[in-house]
Amino acid sequence: MERVLQLYEGLKLFFLSEEKAPKVLISLFENPLSESYLWFVQSHMSVINRQILKLEKEDSSMLDVSRVLEETLMLVQQRKEERFV
């Protein structure tokens, strides 16, 4: 996602100039809010990815999973309360 955001303008120019570009990409790049949506998703993906890495240990127990899920919920709720984007 980070790489897509770095190349956003170039990708936008490329796909909007292609005759047979996929409709979903045309729709994405024609929407003026798309880049903002992608930044929002990237922000939340980083939180989720960190939590997934904690769960990928071979010796994770159900208690570990429960703790990580509760922590993830808390982090997302904190972001919502702080209006973090």
ABEGO torsion letter per residue (X at the ends): XAAAAAAAAAAAAAAAABAABBAAAAAAAABAAAAAAAAAAAAAAAAAAAAAAAAABAABBAAAAAAAAAAAAAAAAAAAAAGBX
